[in-house]
Amino acid sequence: MALDVLEAIRAAEKEAEQIIQKAEEDAKKIIEEAKRKAMEEEKKIVEEAKKKVDGMMNAAVKEAEEEIKKIETETKDKIEKLAKSAEGRLPDAVNLIVRTITGGVL
């Protein structure tokens, strides 16, 4: 009878060791799976962040290009106005130069 009890205890201990070993293996698998999922999620977040940054950069570049075009247009308009203004005063400037050179004789 004592032998039967010892056998039962050994069998229970062996079964407990197997349960613990399986639990440890399962825990390792769960941890590995969690790490893998975390890495995938991190990769996904980084990719989304890069896309968002790219979108923001593209929008900023587009806005800057539009501002450059606006400034170029305004500058061209100012140059044209200055050129027209100068053209209108060119005959007077030529007469003034000629009078100055000739001493007012003309």
Buried (B, 14 or more C-beta within 10 A) or exposed (E): EEEEEEEEEEEEEEEEEEEEEEEEEEEEEEEEEEEEEEEEEEEEEEEEEEEEEEEEEEEEEEEEEEEEEEEEEEEEEEEEEEEEEEEEEEEEEEEEEEEEEEEEEE
